[in-house]
Amino acid sequence: DPSRSLLAERANGAIGSAVVPVLEGTRTLLVEVQALTSPSVLPTPRRVATGIDHNRLLLVCAVLSRRAGIPLANQDVIVNVTGGLKISEPAADLSVALAIVSSYRNEPVDPGLAAVGELGLTGEVRRIPQLERRLQEASRLGFQRCLHPGDPIARESSAAPLQAVSVAHIRQAVCLGLKPQVDVIG
């Protein structure tokens, strides 16, 4: 099972990690995207992309800065797709964004969450092809929720254990995607 194999070494609740259902030929795969942000000592912060298009990373960083209020102008941002895969579709934008925000805020993405959607320059989460197949794969591997673009009513037919959550904007996705932090008082 390729999806299980790709996620086998994923640390549950790791900061800077998000899962995206991608199309690889005729197959749907769940892939881990990892991100690391770090204060830059350089006048121009570095943007390093392994497994995704460098220009997509620049777009995601710009949208996060301008539309979601995540100040990345003084941060180096490094993104890696695990398993040596290369993701060529913009449907991974939302997971890349959540991984970056997770690293920047030092808060994990909800470990039971997958996220898929293209980001537009105004911060909107744009529709992607074959959403139902992606939701079914996330459900098959035991994910409880999947953030996606589109009409929430149209997605209720998805596999029963998966809660398909429709998001319209990157700010909404960030609020719903990061794991709620519970303060424990001594």
N, C-alpha and C positions, 0 to 999 in steps of 0.2 A: 504494500500500500504506500505509494509515493508521498502522499500528504502526511501520513503518520511518521514516515521516515524523516521527512524534512523538519518536522516539529519535535522529534524525539529528544533532542538535547536542549530544548527550550526550557529555560528556568521559569517556573510559575511565578508571576508577580514581579518579574525583572523590570527595573527601570530602564526606559528607552527601548522597549520592545513592543511591537504590535504585529498582528497577524492579518494578512490580506488573502482573499480567494482570487487567484489569477487564472487566466486561460492560457494554457500552454498547448498549442495545437488544438486537438479535440478534447483534451483533458482539462479538468478543473483541479488546481492544486492549491492547498493552503501553504503559504510561505511566511516565514518570519522576517520582518524588517527591523533592523536595529539602528538606533541613532545615539550619538554622543555629542553633547554640546559642552564647550569649555571656553572660559574667558580667553580671548585672543590677546597675545602680546604684540601682534603685527598691526600696522596701520589699516590693512585690508584683511579682514578675517578670511580664513580658508573655508572652502566648501568642497568636501571630498565625497564622491559618490562611487560606490562599488555595487554593481548589479542593477542600478537605475541610471537613466539618462541624466547627465550633469545639468542640463538646462531645466529638466523637471525639478531637480533639487533647488535650483535657483528660484524657480517660480514658486515652489512651496514655501521657501524661506521668506520671499517677498510678501506673499499672501498672509503668512502668519504674522509678520511684522506689521503690515499695514491694516489688515482686516480683523485680526484676532488680538492685537495688542501684545504680542509676544516679542520683546525687544531682542532681536538677534543681531543687530548691527555690530556689536562688539564681541560676538561669539563665533568661535570656530564650530562648524557643523559637519559631522562625519556620519554618513549613512551607508549601511551595508545590508545586502540581501543575503541571508544565510544559505548554505548549501551550494554556493557557486552559481546560482541561477541569475539570469539577466531578465529583468522585467521591462518590457518595451511598451506596455500599455499604460495610459494615464489613469486607469482605474485604481492604481496603487497610491495615488496622491494622498488620499485621506489617511491611510495607515502610516505613510511616511510622516505626515503632519503630526499625527498622534504620538508617534515614537519620538519626534523632535521635542514636542511640548512636554512629554513625559520626562525626557532627559533634562530639559531646561528647568522644570519645576521640581525635579527629583521626586516625582510621584509616579507610581506604576500605572500603566493602562490596565483596566479591568482584565484579569487573566481569562475570563470566560467570554471575551469580546473579540469579534473580528470586525474589520471595517473596510469598506470598498466604496470608491467614488472618485471622480475627477474633480479637481478644484479649478474654478474659474478665477479670473483676476479680481473680481469683485467679492470673492470669498464664498460664492455660492458652490454648493456641491452638485455637480452635474451628473445626469443619467449616464449609465454605462450599459454595454450590451450584455445579454445573457445573465441578467441578475438572478433569475430563479435558480439556474444551475449552481451559481456561486453560493447562494443561501443553502441549497441542499447539501453541498459539500461541507459547509461550516456546521450544519446540523448533524451530519453523519459523524463528524469527528468530535461531537459533544460540546460544541460552543453553545452558550446560552443566549447570547445576543449578537446581532450583526447590525452595525450602522451602515446605512445605504442611502442613496438619493432616491427620490420618487415618492409615489403616492402610498401612504401606509395602508390604505384599504385594499389596494391591489395586491399587497404582499401577505395578507393574512392566510392565503392558501398555502404558504410555504410550510415546510416540515414542522410538525407540531412542537417539538421541544425547543425550537429556536424562536426567540423573540426578535422579529425583524423591525428595527427602529429606523424610521425615515428621518433624515436630517436635511435641512435646506441650506445651512450656512456653517462655515468652519467654526464659528464661536459656539454654536449649538453642539456640534460634534465634540469639541474639546470639553464642554461641560458634561456631556453624557459619557464620554469615553474614558476619562481617567477614573481610577478606582477611588471611591470615597474614602477619605482618611478619617479614621475614628480615633478621637483623642481618648486615651486611657488615663484616668486620674487615679494616682497612687493608691 
